Amino acid sequence: MARLAETRPETSTARTLVFDVPDWPGHLAGQHVDVRLTAEDGYAAQRSYSLSAPDRVELTVQRVPDGEVSPYLIDGLAVGDPVEMRGPVGGWFVWRPESGRDVLLIAGGSGIAPLMAMVRARRLAGSGARFRLVYSTRTPEDVFYADELRRPEPGLDVTHVYTRVAPEGWARPPGRLMPADLGDGPPDHDCFVCGPTGFVEAAADMLLARGHDPRRIKTERFG
Ligand SMILES: Cc1cc2nc3c(=O)[nH]c(=O)nc-3n(C[C@H](O)[C@H](O)[C@H](O)COP(=O)(O)OP(=O)(O)OC[C@H]3O[C@@H](n4cnc5c(N)ncnc54)[C@H](O)[C@@H]3O)c2cc1C
């Protein structure tokens, strides 16, 4: 049984939740957990959440209006409360520090969560792999981990794409992800794409059109 240990806001509609989990076996960046909530009458709902840190059980949950589980995790759960959790789950959508290859991460909305675990795992491991993160949100206020991503970090290049509202003076007009947002250079990266289904499909198509090897494009759909 996991217990909520601390929480912190990421945006006005998202929170990071840190859990204590006895006998946690450890996990790889990119893996997720399944959280199961059971009501007093026995009704149960289960949802998946990505682990957003490489070294502890940390989830970042975006509130889906009228959602069954996410509003409860954000507003209903108090520090010390238990939660049924299974994991870590998934062995394909993972980044391993020993890989050493350059990496292109493409996040849409809360799809940043597992990709942030990869950014943090790279830092923790002192990996020399170059990472480029392209992160699409509706507005600057929707950016998770904003302070951390603003800090310059050698070998990490962060590009924000705003679909609805961009900061004053931002060169790129607001709009959906475009091929030009993915940058140039040879298409020899390990690619990880995560976000809503439509976003993931559009981004994966752009990578294929750029000549990336399909075997090195890994995707995770949040549905
Ligand atoms: C592998 C995996 C990892 C995931 N990791 C994360 C994560 O790290 N953080 C996170 O916040 N979510 C994550 N999700 C999504 C999460 O599992 C839930 O789907 C989400 O929290 C909504 O659940 P809910 O019970 O609140 O809403 P529901 O009661 O399931 O849905 C309510 C309504 O909202 C719509 N809806 C459902 N999900 C979304 C969505 N993501 N965006 C917009 N509308 C939606 C539904 O179609 C429905 O109409 C992940 C999903 C998968 C499959």
The ligand as a Tripos MOL2 file, in Angstrom:
@<TRIPOS>MOLECULE
LIG
   53    58     1     0     0
SMALL
NO_CHARGES

@<TRIPOS>ATOM
      1 C1          0.3740    4.7550  -19.4640 C.3       1 LIG1
      2 C2         -0.4030    5.9710  -19.0130 C.ar      1 LIG1
      3 C3          0.2140    6.9190  -18.2320 C.ar      1 LIG1
      4 C4         -0.4870    8.0580  -17.8080 C.ar      1 LIG1
      5 N1          0.1720    8.9830  -17.0660 N.ar      1 LIG1
      6 C5         -0.4900   10.0920  -16.6530 C.ar      1 LIG1
      7 C6          0.1970   11.1000  -15.8990 C.ar      1 LIG1
      8 O1          1.3890   10.9940  -15.5990 O.2       1 LIG1
      9 N2         -0.5160   12.1870  -15.5020 N.ar      1 LIG1
     10 C7         -1.8560   12.3370  -15.8130 C.ar      1 LIG1
     11 O2         -2.4480   13.3610  -15.3990 O.2       1 LIG1
     12 N3         -2.5050   11.4060  -16.5390 N.ar      1 LIG1
     13 C8         -1.8750   10.2880  -16.9460 C.ar      1 LIG1
     14 N4         -2.5500    9.3340  -17.6730 N.ar      1 LIG1
     15 C9         -4.0150    9.5020  -17.8730 C.3       1 LIG1
     16 C10        -4.7570    8.9010  -16.6570 C.3       1 LIG1
     17 O3         -4.5740    7.5010  -16.6420 O.3       1 LIG1
     18 C11        -6.2680    9.1600  -16.6780 C.3       1 LIG1
     19 O4         -6.7730    8.7900  -17.9280 O.3       1 LIG1
     20 C12        -6.6120   10.6150  -16.4080 C.3       1 LIG1
     21 O5         -6.1300   11.0190  -15.1200 O.3       1 LIG1
     22 C13        -8.1510   10.8050  -16.4330 C.3       1 LIG1
     23 O6         -8.7410    9.9500  -15.4800 O.3       1 LIG1
     24 P1        -10.0870   10.3880  -14.7240 P.3       1 LIG1
     25 O7        -10.5560    9.1810  -13.9720 O.co2     1 LIG1
     26 O8         -9.8680   11.6400  -13.9370 O.co2     1 LIG1
     27 O9        -11.0860   10.7430  -15.8970 O.3       1 LIG1
     28 P2        -12.2000    9.7760  -16.5330 P.3       1 LIG1
     29 O10       -13.3000    9.6050  -15.5320 O.co2     1 LIG1
     30 O11       -11.5230    8.5390  -17.0370 O.co2     1 LIG1
     31 O12       -12.6550   10.6310  -17.7730 O.3       1 LIG1
     32 C14       -13.5680   11.7190  -17.6770 C.3       1 LIG1
     33 C15       -13.7470   12.3770  -19.0420 C.3       1 LIG1
     34 O13       -12.5210   12.9680  -19.4660 O.3       1 LIG1
     35 C16       -12.0430   12.3910  -20.6860 C.3       1 LIG1
     36 N5        -10.5910   12.1570  -20.4850 N.ar      1 LIG1
     37 C17       -10.0090   11.0670  -19.9260 C.ar      1 LIG1
     38 N6         -8.6790   11.2210  -19.8790 N.ar      1 LIG1
     39 C18        -8.4120   12.4230  -20.4060 C.ar      1 LIG1
     40 C19        -7.2220   13.1340  -20.6280 C.ar      1 LIG1
     41 N7         -5.9890   12.6200  -20.3080 N.pl3     1 LIG1
     42 N8         -7.3160   14.3700  -21.1860 N.ar      1 LIG1
     43 C20        -8.5240   14.8960  -21.5170 C.ar      1 LIG1
     44 N9         -9.6960   14.2580  -21.3360 N.ar      1 LIG1
     45 C21        -9.6370   13.0340  -20.7960 C.ar      1 LIG1
     46 C22       -12.7750   11.0810  -20.8390 C.3       1 LIG1
     47 O14       -12.9400   10.7520  -22.1970 O.3       1 LIG1
     48 C23       -14.0830   11.3900  -20.1420 C.3       1 LIG1
     49 O15       -14.9590   12.0550  -21.0320 O.3       1 LIG1
     50 C24        -1.8500    8.2110  -18.1450 C.ar      1 LIG1
     51 C25        -2.4790    7.2390  -18.9320 C.ar      1 LIG1
     52 C26        -1.7800    6.1470  -19.3760 C.ar      1 LIG1
     53 C27        -2.4860    5.1260  -20.2130 C.3       1 LIG1
@<TRIPOS>BOND
     1     1     2 1
     2     2     3 ar
     3     2    52 ar
     4     3     4 ar
     5     4     5 ar
     6     4    50 ar
     7     5     6 ar
     8     6     7 ar
     9     6    13 1
    10     7     8 2
    11     7     9 ar
    12     9    10 ar
    13    10    11 2
    14    10    12 ar
    15    12    13 ar
    16    13    14 ar
    17    14    15 1
    18    14    50 ar
    19    15    16 1
    20    16    17 1
    21    16    18 1
    22    18    19 1
    23    18    20 1
    24    20    21 1
    25    20    22 1
    26    22    23 1
    27    23    24 1
    28    24    25 2
    29    24    26 1
    30    24    27 1
    31    27    28 1
    32    28    29 2
    33    28    30 1
    34    28    31 1
    35    31    32 1
    36    32    33 1
    37    33    34 1
    38    33    48 1
    39    34    35 1
    40    35    36 1
    41    35    46 1
    42    36    37 ar
    43    36    45 ar
    44    37    38 ar
    45    38    39 ar
    46    39    40 ar
    47    39    45 ar
    48    40    41 1
    49    40    42 ar
    50    42    43 ar
    51    43    44 ar
    52    44    45 ar
    53    46    47 1
    54    46    48 1
    55    48    49 1
    56    50    51 ar
    57    51    52 ar
    58    52    53 1
@<TRIPOS>SUBSTRUCTURE
     1 LIG1         1 GROUP 0 **** ****
